[in-house]
Amino acid sequence: MSEKLKTHFTGLEFVNPFILASAPPTESKRKILKAFEAGWGGVVTKTIGLHPVENVAGPKTIYQRASDEKPYVSRYKRPDTVSHSSWNWELISDQPLEQWLPDLEEIKSTYPDRMLIGSIMAGAGSDEEMANWQKLARACVDAGCDALELNMSCPHMDRKDMGANIANDEDIIRSVLKAVTSAVSVPIWVKLTPSTSTLVDAAGAAYEAGASSISLCNTFPSLPLMDPETMKFEVEVDGLVTSGGLGGLAILHQALQRVSDISRAYPDGAISGIGGIKGFREAFNFIVHGAGNLQVCTAAMEEKGSGGVGVQLIKELTTDLTDYLDRKGYSSIEEFRGIARERIVEHAQVRRKSETYNGGYAQSA
């Protein structure tokens, strides 16, 4: 692996900037070890919690594909389609903390040069829940995690004091970070929900409270499609459905917007970019908008024959990034990270054909 691929992010050295996001690709020791063997620079574990977890009695994830012919977007198999998105309503890990801890130790001892980020989640609103955050943090760090990612963004949690349900509440963000940063000294990444108008303010509160990085975007709250002939949702249990998370290529542009918003507001703040990375071109766009680390999920899960960890994908990503760095004469991604910031402007600043346009307002006399 080229030395040019090495990145320093939140005080950690990654052999390359590509990591697997907290999701099914990182749900077990077996998958994480396979991912590191394939070449991923790091992983964020599937979120570990202390509360009871039981998933729906049906498919947890579906993949939607687009076609030039009807149906244009659907999970139904048909010829000549391309990836559109993933949709899931899967909860956090159902593997208990006690089972995770020896697995984390083995993973880190087997691949000491790869970054192991533990994703954790507890509730809010009480001293007991703050203690749960601390218990999870200490346990994961003691087991070998190089950093932690605080999951404040899962879009389909039953409990109203968890995940996206806290809606980027700044007081909760501060209280959780105060609890965690007082318990451990590793870098703390905060995964915020992209689905509120207060995202930038929430990121500012997180940075101020000690977050080393903001991770985004998590999947967007969404509903699966209903078939007009059968009147069934494309995924349901007993005819019922609830909000799930949309990911993959379909959210790429929205994810870039939110990374850009935070990067322009806090240019010195670290960002781990997520949402629709399928190849180098998508990864490049996250980097130029300010992300210094890149998380991948749907594209890895969709790769056939890899066990859902993107064995060929990581080879393609590292090969294409190395080729780009060599062709452009860059020594690392830092030489072009954030270069798009100054070119993102207010709508009225974009040139019009007329020189008299006044941003939608009448010219003053």
N, C-alpha and C positions, 0 to 999 in steps of 0.2 A: 504494500500500500504506500502511495507516494507521501513523502514528508509534507508536501504542500497541503495535504488534506487535514493535517492536524489543526485543531482549533482549541483556543482557550476560552471557556465560557463559564461564567460565574465561579471563576477560580479553579475550574477543573480542566484537565487536558483530555480531549477526545481524539481518538485516532482518526476520526472523520466526523463531520457535523451531523450525520444522519442517525437518528435513533427511532426505535419503535415506540409508538404512543401507548398510553395506558388503555388496554383493550384486550380482546381475545388473543392477539398475537403474543401477549405477555402474561397470560393467565396461569402459567405453570413453569416449574423448573425445566421441564423437558423442552418447552418451546423457547424459553430464554436461552438455554444452552445452545440450541440449534441456531438461534438468531446470531449469537456471538460467533459461533463457528462459521457462519456464512459471511460475517464481516461487518455487522452493524456496530456503530461506535458506542452505542449505549441503548438502554431500554428504560422505560418508565413502567414499573410493574402495574398489573391490573390493580385497581384501588383496593386497599386492605382496610377493613373496618372491624368494629367490635360488636355491632348490632346484628340481629338475625337477618339473613338474606335468603330469599327463595324466589327464583325466576318464574315467569309465566309458564303455563303448561302448553307450550307450543314453540315454534321457531323463534329464536332470539334475535336473529339478524337475517335480513334479505338483501339481495343486490338487484338494483334496478338498472335496466339497460335501455339505451335509446336506439331508435331505428328511423329510417326514412319512410317506412310504411307503418300503417296502423297495426297495433297500438304504438304510438310514438315513444312512450315511456312506460315500462312495465317490468315486473319481475319475471313474467312468463318467458320461458325459453322459446326462441325463434331465431332463424338464421340472420346473418349479416347485421349484428347489433354491436354497439360499443358501450363501454361502461358509462353510466350516468351518475349513480350514487349508491350509497349503502343506507339502510334504515334499520335501526335497532331499538329495542326497548329492554335491553339487558341491564341488569343491576350490577353493582360492584362485585368483587370476588366473593364467592361463597366458600372459599377456602379459609379456615380460621387462622388467626394470627399465629397460633402455636405451630401450625403446619408450615406456615410461610417462613418462619425464622430459620430453621435448619436449611431450608432450600436456599434462602438468601445467602447464608454462610457458604454453602457449597458453590453457588454461582460465582460469588466474588473470589473465592479461593481458586476456582478453575480458570477464571478470566480476570486477573487483577488489573489488567490494563484497560478494561472496558468499564464504562461508567454505569453504575447501577443506581437508579433513582427510584425510591420507594414512594408510591402514590398512596396517600392515606386520607381517610375521611371520618369525621365524627360529627356530632350535632352542634347546636349553638344554644345560647340563652341560659346556661347554668354552669356552675362551678364543676359539676360532675362531667359535663361534656368537654369542658376545657381540660380536665384531667385525662379524659379519654384521648384527646389530641396529643397530650404529652406522653401518655403511655405508648401510643402507637409510634410516635416520633422516636422516643428513646429505644424502643425495641428494634425498630428497623435500622437505626444507626448502629446500635450495638452489634447487629447481625451483619454489618458490612456495607450498608447503603452509603453511597458517596454524597447524595443529596436527597431531599424530599420534595415531592410535589403535592401541594394541598388541593384536594379536589373540592372546589366550590362551584362546580359548573355542570354536574351530571343533570341532563334535562328530564329525567324520568325517575325521580325518587319518590317513594311513598311518603316519607316523613317530610314535613314542611320546614324543618330546621336544617335541612341538608341540601347539598348540591345547588342547582339553579334556583331552587325555591327560595333561597335567601336573597336572590335578586341583587347581587353585588352590594349588599348592605355594608356601608363603610364601617359602622361600629362593630359589626360581626367580624369583618376582615381584620380590623385592628386587634380585637380581643383574641382571635385565634392566633394571629401572628405573635402577639405578646406571649401567649402561652407556649407556643412551639419554640420560638427563639430563646426563651428562657430555659428550655429543656435540653436543647441540642445546639451544636455550633457548626453544623454543616450548612451549605447553601440551601435556601428555601425557595422553591418555585411555587407560584400561586396560579392555579388554573381557574380563570374567571369565566363566567358565562358571557357569550357574545350577544345575548338577546335582551339587553336593556339599553336605554339611552344614556345610562350613567357609567358606561364602561370605562371611559377615560378617567373620570373622577375616582372610580373604584381602583383602577391601576395606580393612580397617584397615592391613594391611601395605603395600598399594599407596599409600594416602594418606600414610602415614608415610615411604615411600621416595620421595615426590615426585610422585605422580600428581595431576594437576589435576582429574580426574573419573573416575568409574567408569561404564562403558557396560554396560547390561544391560536385557533379557535377550537373549542369543543364542538360537538355536533349541535345542530340547530333544532329546537323543538319543532315537531312536524307530525303530520298524520299520513298513513299509507293510503294508496289509491283504492277506490272501490270499483269493482267490475260492474258496468252497467247492465250486463246480461244476467249475471248470477246474483247481483246485489250483495256480494260478499267483498269484504276488504281483502286486499292481496295478502295480508297477514292478519289473523284474528284468532281469538280463543272464545269458543261458544258464541260467535257472532259479535263479540265485543273487542274494542281496541281502545288504546289511550295514547297520549302523546309519547312519541319516541324521538330519537335523534337522527337527523339527516347528515350524512357525511359524504366524503368522496369528491369527485370533480365538480359536482353541482354546487358546492359551497366555496369553491376556490376564490372567486372574486369578492365574495363577502368577507372571507377570512383575510384577504389582502387589505381590504378597506380598514378592517379593525386593527390589524398590525400597523398599518400606516398611521392611523389615528393616534395610537399610543406612542409609536416611535417619534412622531413629530411633536407630540406634547412633552415627551420625556426622552430626548435624544441620547441621553447617557444611560438610560435604563435598558437592561438586557431583556430580550424577548426570544422565547422558543416558539417558532411558527408551526402551526398545524392547520390542515384543512385542504384536501384536494391535491396533495403532492403525489403525482404518478410517475414523474420523470424529472430530469434535470431542469427543463424549462420552467416548470412550476416552482421547483426549489429555488431557482435563480430569482424568481420574482419575490419570494419571501425575503431573500437576502438583501435585495436592493431596496426593499422597504424597511429594512432595519433588523430583521431576525438574524441572530448569530448561531442558532441551533435549529434543527429541522426535524419535526416528528412526523412519522408516517403510520397510517393504519390501514384504510380501505384497500389501497393498492397492494399491500402485502397480503391481506386476507384473500383477495381475489386471485392471486397467483396460483395456478394449478400445479399440483405436485410438490409444493414447498411446505406443506403442513401449515399454511397460513402465516408464515413468517417472512416471505419475500426473499427467498434465496437468490433468485436471478435478479430481482429488483435492486438489491443493495450492490450487486456487481455492476449493474448498469449505471446506477447513480454515481458510484465512486469513479467508474471509468469515464463517464461523460464529464464529471466535474474536473477530474485531472486533465482531460483533454482541453477543456475550456481554459483552465488556469495556464496550461502550457502555451496554448495558441495566443492568449492575450498578454502573456508575460507577467501574470500576477503570481505573487509568492503565497498568497492565501486569500480566503474569501473576505478578509478584513479590508482588502484594498478596494473592494467595490460595495461593501455592505453599507446600506443606507444612502446610496447615491441618488435614489429617486425622491428623497424627502423634499428637496428644494423645488422639485418640479410638480409637486402636488399643491394646488392653489385654490383659492375661493373661486366659485363659478364666474363671478364678475371680472376676474383677472385674466380670463382667457380671451384672446383677441376676437373682436367682432369685425364684420366687414365695414361697419360704420364707425367713424371715430367719435361720434357724439353719444354713443351708448353710455348710460350712467347707472349701470347696475340695477336696472328695473325701476329706477326712480325718474320722475320728470326733472328735466334740467331746471335749475333755479334761475330766476330772472337776473 
